[in-house]
Amino acid sequence: MSQKIIRVGIIGGGLMGREVASAFARWMALADLPVRPVLHAVADLSEKVREWFRPLPGMALLTADYHALLADPAIDVVYVAVPHHLHQQIYLDVLRAGKDLLAEKPFGIDLPAAQAICHAAAEHRRFVRCSSEFPYFPGAQAVFQGAQSGTFGRLLEVHSGFHHSSDLDPTKPANWKRLSATCGQIGVMGDLGMHTLHLPLRLGWKPHKVYAQLQKGVPQRPGPDGQPVACDTWDNATLNTWIHADGQDVPLRLEMKRLAPGAANSWYFEVLGSDGGMRYNTAEPKTLYTFRRHGSQQSWERRDLGFAMPFPAITGGIFEPGFPDIMQQMWAAYLMEREGLLGSHLGCVRPDEALASHQLFAAALRSHADQTVETL
Ligand SMILES: NC(=O)c1ccc[n+]([C@@H]2O[C@H](COP(=O)([O-])OP(=O)(O)OC[C@H]3O[C@@H](n4cnc5c(N)ncnc54)[C@H](O)[C@@H]3O)[C@@H](O)[C@H]2O)c1
């Protein structure tokens, strides 16, 4: 099959920039996709980071100045993965340069930044989406489809969360994600919150009330020179929210935690109704739990899903999916939607959904500060 080539520039070649380069480099793992991204240029302030990309096939430009990347007419799409305080300026520059954008979450450091980015995306009429890859696990897709199927009966509750535990180690060095100036006042909500909201928002479950419990963890961590650095961000956030569903109010509990004992990187989504429900947690990457009520009897079924990815891959159907696979699937969704070929697949987070997440996080900060239930 012939594939349309899309030339991509990456701004910010750190953890996520390299992950995306790796997803592109093994694009042949996807079967029969009519579109293929080619990494054309990388902009990063660090020479060491830039040099990592040099041997990659097709690399035409490595630069410290992202404006040089934006001036390259060969580039169709720009992926930006930089610290949160830089999102607004760089995303606006990408849009002004006439490029399409896959933006990393949280889509601006705060609500005003997200509003400015949404405004610019509409003004410049570019195809803009925000990164959220966990819903591309087969189990997450199954829960999403189950929730849409109407077979769960009366919706009773929804749980969506993302748990890390590496911050339990007080010797873990400080980085920009632990400082409000660079991560944002919303702290862990900006770090992990969009991941927990993609599916609820796409199902039409937009919180209209929130009561938030926020916690800080280790107040000081060693900096680059070993000296202590004050870490002031919220590390754990539990947002008890209400959504409208089937003509009634239903609780949606969102949990974002950097201090979750025992969880390395566990994203989960659970939807429970009176007649059925489903639960998926990336801690068991190919396992789906389904609840059913049969009259007065109830059961939980455990199913092994294998490699049932939304976009078919060459990988054997019995194998386990992982993080590199879902990054590639998310990019497939972005590029297919950009071509108008998404069909019934789940699309990436839209700007209005990223904005809705910021509206919730801003309300959560007020709720926690005043110990009130905030209405959105
Ligand atoms: N989708 C996910 O699962 C996921 C995971 C981790 C991080 N993220 C997001 O990705 C973004 C980046 O996080 P990261 O963990 O990759 O950070 P990182 O610190 O590993 O990398 C950031 C890179 O940006 C570069 N940079 C900083 N200022 C720059 C500038 N002006 N021009 C060019 N490059 C610049 C830095 O040199 C660094 O290499 C954040 O928005 C973060 O929330 C997403």
The ligand as an SDF file (V2000), in Angstrom:
LIG
                    3D

 44 48  0  0  0  0  0  0  0  0999 V2000
    2.1400   11.8110   27.2710 N   0  0  0  0  0  0  0  0  0  0  0  0
    2.8690   11.3570   28.2750 C   0  0  0  0  0  0  0  0  0  0  0  0
    2.7240   10.2170   28.7080 O   0  0  0  0  0  0  0  0  0  0  0  0
    3.9060   12.2440   28.8900 C   0  0  0  0  0  0  0  0  0  0  0  0
    4.8940   11.7120   29.7400 C   0  0  0  0  0  0  0  0  0  0  0  0
    5.8570   12.5730   30.2680 C   0  0  0  0  0  0  0  0  0  0  0  0
    5.8180   13.9180   29.9650 C   0  0  0  0  0  0  0  0  0  0  0  0
    4.8150   14.4170   29.1490 N   0  0  0  0  0  0  0  0  0  0  0  0
    4.7390   15.8480   28.8190 C   0  0  0  0  0  0  0  0  0  0  0  0
    5.7240   16.1140   27.8180 O   0  0  0  0  0  0  0  0  0  0  0  0
    6.2480   17.4280   28.0150 C   0  0  0  0  0  0  0  0  0  0  0  0
    7.7560   17.3000   28.2010 C   0  0  0  0  0  0  0  0  0  0  0  0
    8.0300   16.4030   29.2550 O   0  0  0  0  0  0  0  0  0  0  0  0
    9.3520   15.5090   29.2430 P   0  0  0  0  0  0  0  0  0  0  0  0
    9.1820   14.5380   30.3650 O   0  0  0  0  0  0  0  0  0  0  0  0
    9.6250   15.0140   27.8750 O   0  0  0  0  0  0  0  0  0  0  0  0
   10.4150   16.6150   29.6720 O   0  0  0  0  0  0  0  0  0  0  0  0
   12.0000   16.5640   29.5620 P   0  0  0  0  0  0  0  0  0  0  0  0
   12.4970   17.4900   30.6020 O   0  0  0  0  0  0  0  0  0  0  0  0
   12.4930   15.1590   29.5210 O   0  0  0  0  0  0  0  0  0  0  0  0
   12.2930   17.1860   28.1110 O   0  0  0  0  0  0  0  0  0  0  0  0
   12.0130   18.5320   27.8060 C   0  0  0  0  0  0  0  0  0  0  0  0
   12.9950   18.9680   26.7340 C   0  0  0  0  0  0  0  0  0  0  0  0
   12.6380   20.2870   26.3250 O   0  0  0  0  0  0  0  0  0  0  0  0
   13.8410   20.9550   26.0100 C   0  0  0  0  0  0  0  0  0  0  0  0
   13.5970   22.3890   25.9750 N   0  0  0  0  0  0  0  0  0  0  0  0
   13.3580   23.2130   27.0170 C   0  0  0  0  0  0  0  0  0  0  0  0
   13.1750   24.4820   26.5660 N   0  0  0  0  0  0  0  0  0  0  0  0
   13.2680   24.4320   25.2150 C   0  0  0  0  0  0  0  0  0  0  0  0
   13.1770   25.4090   24.1890 C   0  0  0  0  0  0  0  0  0  0  0  0
   12.9490   26.6970   24.4460 N   0  0  0  0  0  0  0  0  0  0  0  0
   13.3570   25.0100   22.8990 N   0  0  0  0  0  0  0  0  0  0  0  0
   13.6070   23.7110   22.6210 C   0  0  0  0  0  0  0  0  0  0  0  0
   13.7050   22.7360   23.5680 N   0  0  0  0  0  0  0  0  0  0  0  0
   13.5390   23.1030   24.8400 C   0  0  0  0  0  0  0  0  0  0  0  0
   14.8040   20.5090   27.1040 C   0  0  0  0  0  0  0  0  0  0  0  0
   16.1620   20.7380   26.7400 O   0  0  0  0  0  0  0  0  0  0  0  0
   14.4480   19.0290   27.2360 C   0  0  0  0  0  0  0  0  0  0  0  0
   15.2910   18.2120   26.4310 O   0  0  0  0  0  0  0  0  0  0  0  0
    5.5010   18.0220   29.2010 C   0  0  0  0  0  0  0  0  0  0  0  0
    4.4190   18.7580   28.7320 O   0  0  0  0  0  0  0  0  0  0  0  0
    5.0170   16.8000   29.9690 C   0  0  0  0  0  0  0  0  0  0  0  0
    3.8450   17.0340   30.7370 O   0  0  0  0  0  0  0  0  0  0  0  0
    3.8980   13.5880   28.6150 C   0  0  0  0  0  0  0  0  0  0  0  0
  1  2  1  0
  2  3  2  0
  2  4  1  0
  4  5  1  0
  4 44  2  0
  5  6  2  0
  6  7  1  0
  7  8  2  0
  8  9  1  0
  8 44  1  0
  9 10  1  0
  9 42  1  0
 10 11  1  0
 11 12  1  0
 11 40  1  0
 12 13  1  0
 13 14  1  0
 14 15  2  0
 14 16  1  0
 14 17  1  0
 17 18  1  0
 18 19  2  0
 18 20  1  0
 18 21  1  0
 21 22  1  0
 22 23  1  0
 23 24  1  0
 23 38  1  0
 24 25  1  0
 25 26  1  0
 25 36  1  0
 26 27  1  0
 26 35  1  0
 27 28  2  0
 28 29  1  0
 29 30  1  0
 29 35  2  0
 30 31  1  0
 30 32  2  0
 32 33  1  0
 33 34  2  0
 34 35  1  0
 36 37  1  0
 36 38  1  0
 38 39  1  0
 40 41  1  0
 40 42  1  0
 42 43  1  0
M  CHG  2   8   1  16  -1
M  END
$$$$
